[in-house]
Amino acid sequence: MRLALARSPENERVIELITTIIRANPEARRLWHIPDSQVSAAIPKRSMNLPHHKGITPIEIVAFDVLAPPHGRMAILVPSPSHPSSAATA
């Protein structure tokens, strides 16, 4: 979110998205107010509220660099196999 805002500080859609996320998520709000906060790639397991898994679901984050655009990064959120509903749909 910080990178998108730094690249396009006038982009109203980016500002709206950040505002929506910060209002809805206490953890995002806490991290946003820590100027040098970063997510560590060494901790790929987290939990998220995934719409098709009915509630908080353990996930793993698979992140990698992309060739274009420059400085691009892509992440895939994969429901953890240890979660009963994700094992049934995998």
Biopython code that builds the backbone (N, CA, C, O; Angstrom):
import numpy as np
from Bio.PDB.StructureBuilder import StructureBuilder

atoms = [
    (1, "MET", "N", (0.823, -1.175, 0.000)),
    (1, "MET", "CA", (0.000, 0.000, 0.000)),
    (1, "MET", "C", (0.874, 1.246, 0.000)),
    (1, "MET", "O", (0.579, 2.225, -0.687)),
    (2, "ARG", "N", (1.952, 1.200, 0.779)),
    (2, "ARG", "CA", (2.841, 2.366, 0.823)),
    (2, "ARG", "C", (3.506, 2.603, -0.534)),
    (2, "ARG", "O", (3.644, 3.744, -0.976)),
    (3, "LEU", "N", (3.913, 1.523, -1.185)),
    (3, "LEU", "CA", (4.563, 1.656, -2.486)),
    (3, "LEU", "C", (3.601, 2.225, -3.523)),
    (3, "LEU", "O", (3.974, 3.113, -4.290)),
    (4, "ALA", "N", (2.382, 1.730, -3.554)),
    (4, "ALA", "CA", (1.387, 2.244, -4.497)),
    (4, "ALA", "C", (1.119, 3.718, -4.241)),
    (4, "ALA", "O", (0.988, 4.494, -5.187)),
    (5, "LEU", "N", (1.035, 4.114, -2.982)),
    (5, "LEU", "CA", (0.794, 5.514, -2.643)),
    (5, "LEU", "C", (2.000, 6.378, -3.005)),
    (5, "LEU", "O", (1.841, 7.498, -3.488)),
    (6, "ALA", "N", (3.203, 5.859, -2.773)),
    (6, "ALA", "CA", (4.410, 6.620, -3.118)),
    (6, "ALA", "C", (4.531, 6.816, -4.628)),
    (6, "ALA", "O", (4.966, 7.874, -5.084)),
    (7, "ARG", "N", (4.152, 5.813, -5.397)),
    (7, "ARG", "CA", (4.221, 5.911, -6.858)),
    (7, "ARG", "C", (3.153, 6.821, -7.434)),
    (7, "ARG", "O", (3.380, 7.491, -8.441)),
    (8, "SER", "N", (1.984, 6.847, -6.796)),
    (8, "SER", "CA", (0.855, 7.630, -7.315)),
    (8, "SER", "C", (0.128, 8.335, -6.173)),
    (8, "SER", "O", (-1.003, 7.974, -5.847)),
    (9, "PRO", "N", (0.756, 9.328, -5.567)),
    (9, "PRO", "CA", (0.137, 9.967, -4.403)),
    (9, "PRO", "C", (-1.179, 10.682, -4.715)),
    (9, "PRO", "O", (-1.961, 10.966, -3.808)),
    (10, "GLU", "N", (-1.420, 10.965, -5.966)),
    (10, "GLU", "CA", (-2.661, 11.644, -6.356)),
    (10, "GLU", "C", (-3.764, 10.668, -6.772)),
    (10, "GLU", "O", (-4.878, 11.095, -7.076)),
    (11, "ASN", "N", (-3.473, 9.384, -6.789)),
    (11, "ASN", "CA", (-4.429, 8.383, -7.243)),
    (11, "ASN", "C", (-5.523, 8.186, -6.191)),
    (11, "ASN", "O", (-5.291, 7.608, -5.129)),
    (12, "GLU", "N", (-6.702, 8.675, -6.509)),
    (12, "GLU", "CA", (-7.811, 8.619, -5.549)),
    (12, "GLU", "C", (-8.248, 7.195, -5.240)),
    (12, "GLU", "O", (-8.704, 6.922, -4.129)),
    (13, "ARG", "N", (-8.119, 6.285, -6.193)),
    (13, "ARG", "CA", (-8.507, 4.892, -5.947)),
    (13, "ARG", "C", (-7.575, 4.235, -4.930)),
    (13, "ARG", "O", (-8.023, 3.472, -4.074)),
    (14, "VAL", "N", (-6.277, 4.533, -5.026)),
    (14, "VAL", "CA", (-5.316, 3.997, -4.059)),
    (14, "VAL", "C", (-5.619, 4.562, -2.675)),
    (14, "VAL", "O", (-5.636, 3.824, -1.690)),
    (15, "ILE", "N", (-5.854, 5.859, -2.603)),
    (15, "ILE", "CA", (-6.164, 6.500, -1.318)),
    (15, "ILE", "C", (-7.443, 5.913, -0.732)),
    (15, "ILE", "O", (-7.508, 5.654, 0.470)),
    (16, "GLU", "N", (-8.451, 5.704, -1.555)),
    (16, "GLU", "CA", (-9.716, 5.132, -1.084)),
    (16, "GLU", "C", (-9.526, 3.702, -0.575)),
    (16, "GLU", "O", (-10.081, 3.330, 0.459)),
    (17, "LEU", "N", (-8.739, 2.903, -1.302)),
    (17, "LEU", "CA", (-8.478, 1.528, -0.887)),
    (17, "LEU", "C", (-7.750, 1.490, 0.460)),
    (17, "LEU", "O", (-8.124, 0.730, 1.353)),
    (18, "ILE", "N", (-6.717, 2.310, 0.599)),
    (18, "ILE", "CA", (-5.967, 2.353, 1.853)),
    (18, "ILE", "C", (-6.882, 2.772, 3.000)),
    (18, "ILE", "O", (-6.855, 2.168, 4.072)),
    (19, "THR", "N", (-7.685, 3.798, 2.776)),
    (19, "THR", "CA", (-8.613, 4.276, 3.799)),
    (19, "THR", "C", (-9.586, 3.180, 4.206)),
    (19, "THR", "O", (-9.834, 2.981, 5.395)),
    (20, "THR", "N", (-10.138, 2.468, 3.232)),
    (20, "THR", "CA", (-11.091, 1.389, 3.511)),
    (20, "THR", "C", (-10.440, 0.283, 4.335)),
    (20, "THR", "O", (-11.023, -0.195, 5.308)),
    (21, "ILE", "N", (-9.245, -0.118, 3.952)),
    (21, "ILE", "CA", (-8.544, -1.188, 4.654)),
    (21, "ILE", "C", (-8.208, -0.770, 6.082)),
    (21, "ILE", "O", (-8.414, -1.539, 7.022)),
    (22, "ILE", "N", (-7.697, 0.433, 6.245)),
    (22, "ILE", "CA", (-7.302, 0.908, 7.575)),
    (22, "ILE", "C", (-8.510, 1.032, 8.495)),
    (22, "ILE", "O", (-8.412, 0.736, 9.686)),
    (23, "ARG", "N", (-9.644, 1.463, 7.962)),
    (23, "ARG", "CA", (-10.849, 1.578, 8.791)),
    (23, "ARG", "C", (-11.387, 0.209, 9.199)),
    (23, "ARG", "O", (-11.909, 0.049, 10.303)),
    (24, "ALA", "N", (-11.259, -0.776, 8.311)),
    (24, "ALA", "CA", (-11.868, -2.088, 8.545)),
    (24, "ALA", "C", (-10.983, -3.050, 9.331)),
    (24, "ALA", "O", (-11.491, -3.976, 9.963)),
    (25, "ASN", "N", (-9.667, -2.845, 9.301)),
    (25, "ASN", "CA", (-8.763, -3.844, 9.858)),
    (25, "ASN", "C", (-7.850, -3.228, 10.916)),
    (25, "ASN", "O", (-6.972, -2.431, 10.585)),
    (26, "PRO", "N", (-8.045, -3.589, 12.179)),
    (26, "PRO", "CA", (-7.221, -3.018, 13.255)),
    (26, "PRO", "C", (-5.724, -3.295, 13.080)),
    (26, "PRO", "O", (-4.901, -2.432, 13.388)),
    (27, "GLU", "N", (-5.367, -4.468, 12.596)),
    (27, "GLU", "CA", (-3.946, -4.798, 12.405)),
    (27, "GLU", "C", (-3.346, -3.944, 11.295)),
    (27, "GLU", "O", (-2.226, -3.452, 11.436)),
    (28, "ALA", "N", (-4.066, -3.759, 10.201)),
    (28, "ALA", "CA", (-3.587, -2.890, 9.120)),
    (28, "ALA", "C", (-3.442, -1.457, 9.627)),
    (28, "ALA", "O", (-2.480, -0.765, 9.292)),
    (29, "ARG", "N", (-4.399, -1.022, 10.431)),
    (29, "ARG", "CA", (-4.353, 0.334, 10.997)),
    (29, "ARG", "C", (-3.121, 0.491, 11.890)),
    (29, "ARG", "O", (-2.424, 1.503, 11.819)),
    (30, "ARG", "N", (-2.857, -0.506, 12.726)),
    (30, "ARG", "CA", (-1.679, -0.459, 13.605)),
    (30, "ARG", "C", (-0.391, -0.387, 12.783)),
    (30, "ARG", "O", (0.487, 0.429, 13.063)),
    (31, "LEU", "N", (-0.287, -1.243, 11.772)),
    (31, "LEU", "CA", (0.920, -1.274, 10.942)),
    (31, "LEU", "C", (1.088, 0.010, 10.133)),
    (31, "LEU", "O", (2.210, 0.473, 9.924)),
    (32, "TRP", "N", (-0.028, 0.585, 9.677)),
    (32, "TRP", "CA", (0.048, 1.807, 8.874)),
    (32, "TRP", "C", (0.655, 2.954, 9.684)),
    (32, "TRP", "O", (1.336, 3.816, 9.129)),
    (33, "HIS", "N", (0.413, 2.962, 10.977)),
    (33, "HIS", "CA", (0.915, 4.040, 11.821)),
    (33, "HIS", "C", (2.348, 3.806, 12.300)),
    (33, "HIS", "O", (2.896, 4.620, 13.043)),
    (34, "ILE", "N", (2.951, 2.703, 11.879)),
    (34, "ILE", "CA", (4.370, 2.451, 12.143)),
    (34, "ILE", "C", (5.086, 2.706, 10.820)),
    (34, "ILE", "O", (5.026, 1.860, 9.928)),
    (35, "PRO", "N", (5.759, 3.838, 10.664)),
    (35, "PRO", "CA", (6.293, 4.245, 9.362)),
    (35, "PRO", "C", (7.236, 3.242, 8.698)),
    (35, "PRO", "O", (7.255, 3.137, 7.472)),
    (36, "ASP", "N", (8.010, 2.515, 9.480)),
    (36, "ASP", "CA", (8.974, 1.604, 8.861)),
    (36, "ASP", "C", (8.552, 0.150, 8.952)),
    (36, "ASP", "O", (9.399, -0.742, 8.895)),
    (37, "SER", "N", (7.248, -0.109, 9.093)),
    (37, "SER", "CA", (6.791, -1.498, 9.211)),
    (37, "SER", "C", (6.938, -2.224, 7.889)),
    (37, "SER", "O", (6.730, -1.647, 6.822)),
    (38, "GLN", "N", (7.295, -3.488, 7.969)),
    (38, "GLN", "CA", (7.430, -4.343, 6.807)),
    (38, "GLN", "C", (6.976, -5.740, 7.185)),
    (38, "GLN", "O", (7.075, -6.153, 8.340)),
    (39, "VAL", "N", (6.478, -6.459, 6.191)),
    (39, "VAL", "CA", (6.113, -7.845, 6.403)),
    (39, "VAL", "C", (7.342, -8.691, 6.111)),
    (39, "VAL", "O", (8.001, -8.502, 5.088)),
    (40, "SER", "N", (7.645, -9.600, 6.983)),
    (40, "SER", "CA", (8.801, -10.460, 6.795)),
    (40, "SER", "C", (8.431, -11.650, 5.930)),
    (40, "SER", "O", (7.438, -12.329, 6.192)),
    (41, "ALA", "N", (9.230, -11.906, 4.897)),
    (41, "ALA", "CA", (9.008, -13.076, 4.040)),
    (41, "ALA", "C", (9.335, -14.366, 4.787)),
    (41, "ALA", "O", (8.983, -15.458, 4.341)),
    (42, "ALA", "N", (10.010, -14.230, 5.924)),
    (42, "ALA", "CA", (10.372, -15.411, 6.706)),
    (42, "ALA", "C", (9.168, -15.986, 7.458)),
    (42, "ALA", "O", (9.264, -17.059, 8.053)),
    (43, "ILE", "N", (8.047, -15.279, 7.431)),
    (43, "ILE", "CA", (6.840, -15.746, 8.116)),
    (43, "ILE", "C", (5.724, -15.862, 7.079)),
    (43, "ILE", "O", (4.844, -15.004, 7.030)),
    (44, "PRO", "N", (5.746, -16.917, 6.241)),
    (44, "PRO", "CA", (4.762, -17.003, 5.163)),
    (44, "PRO", "C", (3.372, -17.460, 5.598)),
    (44, "PRO", "O", (2.438, -17.396, 4.798)),
    (45, "LYS", "N", (3.204, -17.919, 6.839)),
    (45, "LYS", "CA", (1.893, -18.399, 7.274)),
    (45, "LYS", "C", (1.166, -17.308, 8.058)),
    (45, "LYS", "O", (1.706, -16.717, 8.994)),
    (46, "ARG", "N", (-0.062, -17.065, 7.648)),
    (46, "ARG", "CA", (-0.905, -16.073, 8.299)),
    (46, "ARG", "C", (-2.338, -16.578, 8.249)),
    (46, "ARG", "O", (-2.589, -17.706, 7.824)),
    (47, "SER", "N", (-3.266, -15.756, 8.677)),
    (47, "SER", "CA", (-4.681, -16.095, 8.573)),
    (47, "SER", "C", (-5.417, -14.934, 7.933)),
    (47, "SER", "O", (-5.071, -13.771, 8.141)),
    (48, "MET", "N", (-6.435, -15.262, 7.153)),
    (48, "MET", "CA", (-7.247, -14.247, 6.494)),
    (48, "MET", "C", (-8.700, -14.686, 6.490)),
    (48, "MET", "O", (-9.009, -15.869, 6.639)),
    (49, "ASN", "N", (-9.580, -13.724, 6.319)),
    (49, "ASN", "CA", (-10.997, -14.012, 6.161)),
    (49, "ASN", "C", (-11.246, -14.201, 4.666)),
    (49, "ASN", "O", (-11.390, -13.224, 3.931)),
    (50, "LEU", "N", (-11.297, -15.449, 4.216)),
    (50, "LEU", "CA", (-11.511, -15.751, 2.801)),
    (50, "LEU", "C", (-12.988, -16.027, 2.567)),
    (50, "LEU", "O", (-13.575, -16.853, 3.265)),
    (51, "PRO", "N", (-13.607, -15.346, 1.589)),
    (51, "PRO", "CA", (-15.053, -15.451, 1.391)),
    (51, "PRO", "C", (-15.562, -16.872, 1.168)),
    (51, "PRO", "O", (-16.656, -17.203, 1.626)),
    (52, "HIS", "N", (-14.803, -17.715, 0.481)),
    (52, "HIS", "CA", (-15.276, -19.061, 0.160)),
    (52, "HIS", "C", (-14.932, -20.086, 1.238)),
    (52, "HIS", "O", (-15.210, -21.274, 1.075)),
    (53, "HIS", "N", (-14.327, -19.631, 2.342)),
    (53, "HIS", "CA", (-13.950, -20.546, 3.422)),
    (53, "HIS", "C", (-14.663, -20.230, 4.722)),
    (53, "HIS", "O", (-14.332, -20.804, 5.759)),
    (54, "LYS", "N", (-15.622, -19.339, 4.691)),
    (54, "LYS", "CA", (-16.499, -19.031, 5.827)),
    (54, "LYS", "C", (-15.729, -18.748, 7.111)),
    (54, "LYS", "O", (-15.828, -19.501, 8.080)),
    (55, "GLY", "N", (-14.978, -17.682, 7.114)),
    (55, "GLY", "CA", (-14.311, -17.258, 8.338)),
    (55, "GLY", "C", (-12.809, -17.186, 8.186)),
    (55, "GLY", "O", (-12.270, -17.249, 7.081)),
    (56, "ILE", "N", (-12.150, -17.055, 9.313)),
    (56, "ILE", "CA", (-10.697, -16.922, 9.338)),
    (56, "ILE", "C", (-10.069, -18.248, 8.933)),
    (56, "ILE", "O", (-10.375, -19.295, 9.503)),
    (57, "THR", "N", (-9.190, -18.188, 7.947)),
    (57, "THR", "CA", (-8.568, -19.380, 7.372)),
    (57, "THR", "C", (-7.048, -19.251, 7.399)),
    (57, "THR", "O", (-6.522, -18.221, 6.976)),
    (58, "PRO", "N", (-6.327, -20.259, 7.882)),
    (58, "PRO", "CA", (-4.865, -20.228, 7.777)),
    (58, "PRO", "C", (-4.462, -20.253, 6.297)),
    (58, "PRO", "O", (-5.010, -21.019, 5.505)),
    (59, "ILE", "N", (-3.500, -19.405, 5.942)),
    (59, "ILE", "CA", (-3.016, -19.368, 4.558)),
    (59, "ILE", "C", (-1.494, -19.363, 4.551)),
    (59, "ILE", "O", (-0.849, -19.083, 5.562)),
    (60, "GLU", "N", (-0.943, -19.676, 3.398)),
    (60, "GLU", "CA", (0.479, -19.510, 3.159)),
    (60, "GLU", "C", (0.622, -18.516, 2.021)),
    (60, "GLU", "O", (-0.177, -18.514, 1.085)),
    (61, "ILE", "N", (1.641, -17.671, 2.102)),
    (61, "ILE", "CA", (1.880, -16.664, 1.073)),
    (61, "ILE", "C", (3.073, -17.113, 0.244)),
    (61, "ILE", "O", (4.154, -17.362, 0.778)),
    (62, "VAL", "N", (2.869, -17.212, -1.064)),
    (62, "VAL", "CA", (3.940, -17.538, -1.992)),
    (62, "VAL", "C", (4.201, -16.260, -2.786)),
    (62, "VAL", "O", (3.345, -15.817, -3.552)),
    (63, "ALA", "N", (5.385, -15.667, -2.604)),
    (63, "ALA", "CA", (5.697, -14.396, -3.244)),
    (63, "ALA", "C", (6.884, -14.569, -4.183)),
    (63, "ALA", "O", (7.787, -15.364, -3.921)),
    (64, "PHE", "N", (6.872, -13.810, -5.286)),
    (64, "PHE", "CA", (7.978, -13.845, -6.226)),
    (64, "PHE", "C", (8.022, -12.556, -7.028)),
    (64, "PHE", "O", (7.029, -11.835, -7.124)),
    (65, "ASP", "N", (9.190, -12.273, -7.606)),
    (65, "ASP", "CA", (9.348, -11.089, -8.451)),
    (65, "ASP", "C", (8.845, -11.413, -9.845)),
    (65, "ASP", "O", (8.954, -12.549, -10.307)),
    (66, "VAL", "N", (8.293, -10.408, -10.513)),
    (66, "VAL", "CA", (7.848, -10.583, -11.892)),
    (66, "VAL", "C", (8.777, -9.796, -12.800)),
    (66, "VAL", "O", (9.412, -8.841, -12.355)),
    (67, "LEU", "N", (8.866, -10.183, -14.064)),
    (67, "LEU", "CA", (9.778, -9.521, -14.990)),
    (67, "LEU", "C", (9.266, -8.152, -15.430)),
    (67, "LEU", "O", (10.061, -7.243, -15.668)),
    (68, "ALA", "N", (7.971, -7.999, -15.538)),
    (68, "ALA", "CA", (7.412, -6.711, -15.952)),
    (68, "ALA", "C", (6.155, -6.476, -15.143)),
    (68, "ALA", "O", (5.412, -7.437, -14.945)),
    (69, "PRO", "N", (5.863, -5.333, -14.677)),
    (69, "PRO", "CA", (6.634, -4.097, -14.766)),
    (69, "PRO", "C", (7.845, -4.150, -13.840)),
    (69, "PRO", "O", (7.924, -4.994, -12.948)),
    (70, "PRO", "N", (8.786, -3.237, -14.064)),
    (70, "PRO", "CA", (9.965, -3.221, -13.184)),
    (70, "PRO", "C", (9.545, -3.060, -11.731)),
    (70, "PRO", "O", (8.581, -2.356, -11.431)),
    (71, "HIS", "N", (10.247, -3.691, -10.861)),
    (71, "HIS", "CA", (9.988, -3.643, -9.425)),
    (71, "HIS", "C", (8.653, -4.290, -9.065)),
    (71, "HIS", "O", (8.129, -4.073, -7.972)),
    (72, "GLY", "N", (8.108, -5.078, -9.976)),
    (72, "GLY", "CA", (6.842, -5.746, -9.699)),
    (72, "GLY", "C", (7.041, -6.928, -8.779)),
    (72, "GLY", "O", (8.112, -7.534, -8.749)),
    (73, "ARG", "N", (6.027, -7.246, -8.046)),
    (73, "ARG", "CA", (6.060, -8.391, -7.144)),
    (73, "ARG", "C", (4.671, -8.994, -7.141)),
    (73, "ARG", "O", (3.677, -8.269, -7.169)),
    (74, "MET", "N", (4.595, -10.294, -7.108)),
    (74, "MET", "CA", (3.313, -10.977, -7.108)),
    (74, "MET", "C", (3.268, -11.926, -5.921)),
    (74, "MET", "O", (4.277, -12.522, -5.545)),
    (75, "ALA", "N", (2.100, -12.054, -5.346)),
    (75, "ALA", "CA", (1.928, -12.976, -4.228)),
    (75, "ALA", "C", (0.678, -13.806, -4.462)),
    (75, "ALA", "O", (-0.331, -13.312, -4.964)),
    (76, "ILE", "N", (0.763, -15.060, -4.095)),
    (76, "ILE", "CA", (-0.381, -15.968, -4.185)),
    (76, "ILE", "C", (-0.738, -16.372, -2.758)),
    (76, "ILE", "O", (0.128, -16.787, -1.987)),
    (77, "LEU", "N", (-2.006, -16.249, -2.415)),
    (77, "LEU", "CA", (-2.486, -16.650, -1.096)),
    (77, "LEU", "C", (-3.083, -18.045, -1.230)),
    (77, "LEU", "O", (-4.062, -18.238, -1.951)),
    (78, "VAL", "N", (-2.496, -19.019, -0.536)),
    (78, "VAL", "CA", (-2.909, -20.408, -0.656)),
    (78, "VAL", "C", (-3.487, -20.874, 0.678)),
    (78, "VAL", "O", (-2.782, -20.861, 1.687)),
    (79, "PRO", "N", (-4.761, -21.286, 0.703)),
    (79, "PRO", "CA", (-5.314, -21.812, 1.957)),
    (79, "PRO", "C", (-4.461, -22.976, 2.449)),
    (79, "PRO", "O", (-4.059, -23.836, 1.665)),
    (80, "SER", "N", (-4.191, -22.995, 3.739)),
    (80, "SER", "CA", (-3.349, -24.029, 4.328)),
    (80, "SER", "C", (-4.078, -25.369, 4.318)),
    (80, "SER", "O", (-5.262, -25.426, 4.648)),
    (81, "PRO", "N", (-3.384, -26.454, 3.943)),
    (81, "PRO", "CA", (-4.018, -27.773, 3.938)),
    (81, "PRO", "C", (-4.466, -28.224, 5.326)),
    (81, "PRO", "O", (-5.286, -29.135, 5.442)),
    (82, "SER", "N", (-3.942, -27.601, 6.376)),
    (82, "SER", "CA", (-4.333, -28.007, 7.726)),
    (82, "SER", "C", (-5.742, -27.554, 8.084)),
    (82, "SER", "O", (-6.303, -27.995, 9.088)),
    (83, "HIS", "N", (-6.317, -26.674, 7.265)),
    (83, "HIS", "CA", (-7.665, -26.179, 7.532)),
    (83, "HIS", "C", (-8.668, -27.157, 6.919)),
    (83, "HIS", "O", (-8.561, -27.447, 5.727)),
    (84, "PRO", "N", (-9.637, -27.677, 7.673)),
    (84, "PRO", "CA", (-10.560, -28.702, 7.166)),
    (84, "PRO", "C", (-11.298, -28.304, 5.896)),
    (84, "PRO", "O", (-11.437, -29.128, 4.992)),
    (85, "SER", "N", (-11.782, -27.048, 5.798)),
    (85, "SER", "CA", (-12.555, -26.687, 4.595)),
    (85, "SER", "C", (-11.658, -26.524, 3.389)),
    (85, "SER", "O", (-12.121, -26.728, 2.267)),
    (86, "SER", "N", (-10.363, -26.156, 3.567)),
    (86, "SER", "CA", (-9.496, -26.015, 2.412)),
    (86, "SER", "C", (-9.047, -27.382, 1.883)),
    (86, "SER", "O", (-8.791, -27.528, 0.688)),
    (87, "ALA", "N", (-8.950, -28.381, 2.766)),
    (87, "ALA", "CA", (-8.568, -29.711, 2.324)),
    (87, "ALA", "C", (-9.669, -30.324, 1.465)),
    (87, "ALA", "O", (-9.387, -31.083, 0.538)),
    (88, "ALA", "N", (-10.911, -29.996, 1.770)),
    (88, "ALA", "CA", (-12.020, -30.551, 1.024)),
    (88, "ALA", "C", (-12.166, -29.933, -0.363)),
    (88, "ALA", "O", (-12.693, -30.570, -1.275)),
    (89, "THR", "N", (-11.692, -28.675, -0.527)),
    (89, "THR", "CA", (-11.852, -28.005, -1.814)),
    (89, "THR", "C", (-10.594, -28.009, -2.647)),
    (89, "THR", "O", (-10.611, -27.553, -3.791)),
    (90, "ALA", "N", (-9.492, -28.516, -2.098)),
    (90, "ALA", "CA", (-8.202, -28.480, -2.813)),
    (90, "ALA", "C", (-8.160, -29.495, -3.936)),
    (90, "ALA", "O", (-7.153, -29.599, -4.637)),
]
sb = StructureBuilder()
sb.init_structure("model")
sb.init_model(0)
sb.init_chain("A")
sb.init_seg("    ")
for serial, (resi, resn, name, xyz) in enumerate(atoms, 1):
    if name == "N":
        sb.init_residue(resn, " ", resi, " ")
    sb.init_atom(name, np.array(xyz, "f"), 0.0, 1.0, " ", f" {name:<3s}", serial, name[0])
structure = sb.get_structure()
